[in-house]
Amino acid sequence: MKLLIDMNLSPKWVSILKEAGLEAAHWSSIGRSNAPDYDILTYAKSNGYVVFTHDLDFGTILAATKADCPSVIQVRTQNVTPEHLGSLVVSALHQFEKHLEEGAIVTIDQKKLRARILPLQT
C-alpha cells in the first residue's frame, strides 16, 4: 500500500509508516504546499496512493463527485503526532487493508475505527 501524507500531518509520518513496511510520501516532497485538496486527490488516484489526512474535505469531495477512489484515511483526534497515534494508525491500516485497496474512507479516532466503502451514498 502506498500512502500520500497530506500537508496537515507531519513529514515524520513517512518514517513511521516505512518502518511498518508501507510505502509513504509526504505531499511536500511531491507538490505545492498550497495545492488544493482536489489536486492531491487527483495525484493520488493517478499514482495509486491512499491519502492520509487530518482534513475532512477529502471525504466531502469524494461524496460530491461520487468517486470510487482514491481511498482516504482521516484521523479525527486533536493530537495527530506519529508518536501519539503511530501504532493505532498502523494497526488500522492492516485491519482495513482490503477496504483501502478496493476504495474506502477509513476514519480513525481514539475510541473507534470505521470504514465507509466508496462511492459514498448520500
KAFEN-V253313 format. One record per helix or strand. SS is the DSSP state (hx for helix, st for strand). FROM is the first residue (numbers start at 1). TO is the last residue. Records with the same first field share a line. If there is no record, write none. Layout:
# KAFEN-V253313
SS->FROM-TO + FROM-TO
This chain:
# KAFEN-V253313
st->2-5 + 23-26 + 49-53 + 72-75 + 104-108 + 113-117
hx->12-19 + 27-29 + 37-47 + 57-65 + 82-95 + 97-102
